[in-house]
């Protein structure tokens, strides 16, 4: 199976590299050719445009920053794709977005599988990220060999649109946990505790979370560098709030979190690291949350 990968950013770059390292035939493209240098060095084929890439592959994979960008790329690629080829969308989209775009793909004879991922850039680098699948189960199973190289935990969630819901839920929880992590660390600091020891104690407690164990380290380092922006956080929280309205679920904590990220964007800009949301509390209290021995990036 010849795969094509469009979108070689923080997540996509690692996922594409894992495919080519595992021996899959891979073509790549991105707005920035420099991002493809490591893939080309391992044997991937470069294409200047989505259409040129799409004409040669059996399955197109996209990992892009927004539904708008996904649609632009898809509309460039579809006229060139072989009838019966597949499209795997690994971007985070709303359910209506993926259903609408899959409908456009179907008009061109292309079947769609949604496979957003969760777990963070550092896990993507090791092929250890979680893949959430939505769409025909037989199609999911057909591409399982490739998806198993991208991630080590695969879940088929149901029909197309199902993965969009669970991905938004997981991101919503992560942002809520991030705010609570900042508040917990600030309580420890203002209470006179050694912050490094407090982090380890929380990690070993019933109050720990994946976010505390990962992003908590970047807060204590002061880099906040999780390779995920305020704008992306607000996009995903927006999807969550829309689902809350659609399904009749009052998302009180998600609503507060969304408003806090609006403040974070106003203070630090949309391209600031999402983990920097904790800096709002640091700035208000004039108290930083630093401790020695924590990394600037997760490995």
Buried (B, 14 or more C-beta within 10 A) or exposed (E): EBBBBBBBBBBBBBBBBBBBBBEBBBBBBBEEEEBBEBBBEBEBBBBEBBBBBBBBBBBBBBBBBBBEBBBEBBBBBBEBBBEEBBBBBBBBBBBBBBBBBBEBBEEBEBBBBBBBBBBBBBBBBEBBBBBBBBBBEEBBEBBBEBBBBBBBBBBBBBEBBBBBBBBBBBBBBBBBBBBBBBEBBBEBBEEEBEBBEBBEBBBEEEEBBBBBBBBBBBBBBBBBBBBBBBBBBBBBBBBBBBBBEEEEEEBEBBBEBBEBBEEBBEBBEBEBBBBBBBBBBBEEEEEBBBBEEBEEEBE
